[in-house]
Amino acid sequence: MQEKARSFSIKHWSDDDKPREKLVAKGRTALSDAELIAILIGSGSREESAVELSKRILAAADNNLNELGKLSIKQLMQFKGIGEAKAISIAAALEIGRRRRGEAAAKITKITCSKDVFDLLQPLLGDLPHEEFWIVYLNNSNKVLFKEQLSKGGITGTLVDVRLVMKNALEQGAVGLILAHNHPSGTLKASTADKQITQKLKSAAEVLDIKVLDHLIITQTAYFSFADEGVL
């Protein structure tokens, strides 16, 4: 048993296999997700190395860092070899990554295509376990005047107050609106309710000479654009 435990110790690996040394020698992009997580947790258990433990944790999250970021401290601690301190390190690192994406999105001030909208809102909506409906208000140059969460609901849907959207648009001096909501299920198919609220907002906006330019359905890694798909 001692010999087996010794073989899993990082200090006995070759330098090319040691995550810390590999990062220094080859740069952070040379490391796999599992190797990066292994650096965070520092060690594994007597049965497996830090990298193997990290691979197992990632596999349980479908090898998806966004899914891993949704796990609670308690859930992370269910893995043998992960105590509270290691679980907190993983959660903190993934939260830093999420905030970093948010800071990059904050620099987007003008909308030129649907991808700009996705980049702007995905950090806010992509990882949520519940559905939210957001509005982006634009001026006549398609610059972002304001963005706001209009409603927050369960995974089955959310309520949208059309009058409030129009009131806010007038107060902001907006001439263009972009609608967006997330699908926690990951599906990119527009539901009948999605299409109905789009047409309802579009009709109300036209009365005030305001255009609904698009409606995006956002998931963790992709989006569906009503405008791009010709269903607006």
Secondary structure as GFF3:
##gff-version 3
##sequence-region A 1 232
A	DSSP	alpha_helix	2	7	.	.	.	ID=ss1
A	DSSP	three_ten_helix	10	12	.	.	.	ID=ss2
A	DSSP	three_ten_helix	15	17	.	.	.	ID=ss3
A	DSSP	alpha_helix	19	26	.	.	.	ID=ss4
A	DSSP	three_ten_helix	28	30	.	.	.	ID=ss5
A	DSSP	alpha_helix	33	41	.	.	.	ID=ss6
A	DSSP	alpha_helix	50	60	.	.	.	ID=ss7
A	DSSP	alpha_helix	65	68	.	.	.	ID=ss8
A	DSSP	alpha_helix	73	76	.	.	.	ID=ss9
A	DSSP	alpha_helix	84	106	.	.	.	ID=ss10
A	DSSP	alpha_helix	114	125	.	.	.	ID=ss11
A	DSSP	beta_strand	131	138	.	.	.	ID=ss12
A	DSSP	beta_strand	144	153	.	.	.	ID=ss13
A	DSSP	alpha_helix	162	172	.	.	.	ID=ss14
A	DSSP	beta_strand	176	182	.	.	.	ID=ss15
A	DSSP	alpha_helix	192	207	.	.	.	ID=ss16
A	DSSP	beta_strand	211	218	.	.	.	ID=ss17
A	DSSP	beta_strand	223	225	.	.	.	ID=ss18
###
